[in-house]
Amino acid sequence: MKKEHGFTVIELMVALAIVAIVLTVGVPGVKTLIYNNRVTAATNSLVGSLTYARSEAVKQGVSTSICSSSNQTSCTGSAWSTGWLVWVDLDNDSTLDSPGEIVRVSEALRGTVAVSAANTTISYDATGFTATPGTIKVCDDRTGNTGNQLQLLTGGSVSLTTRVACP
């Protein structure tokens, strides 16, 4: 007599129950991980642009600014989430008036990440100092202590605080 190989219905049901339990526990954790990574990526991108703007100001010896931009060609944005530009004020008129002054473009943020700041433009002088210190929050649509906060200091450096309250 030949022995049959395979699973019984009971073995299959137990395996499916174990898979269901693992998915029930694991899926919410993955969702949180994705949200946290989006906030972290947006924060890193913004800190990188701020640092780059400051270094360009010192390197080139001219005023450099970072501004929110909805079209990635001019400082027209009212929200940082729509993207931003880093530009060097080559003609020293405090206005982005030529495409040659733009040195870095950051596109709109994806997902539900939002950046809030009191200023839509942050400027650095030739020594790397800023006249526009302040606070920038990077949050998503979750509530609670899920966001990041950037403190822009007068000396031009950026201080990061994680796990801040978001609306």
Secondary structure, DSSP 8 states (H G I E B T S, - for coil): -----S--HHHHHHHHHHHHHHHHHHHHHHHHHHHHHHHHHHHHHHHHHHHHHHHHHHHHTS-EEEEE-SSSSSS--SSGGG-EEEEE-TTSSSS---GGGEEEEE----TT-EEEES-SEEEE-TTS-BS--EEEEEE-S--EEEEEEEEE-TTS-EEEEEEEEE-
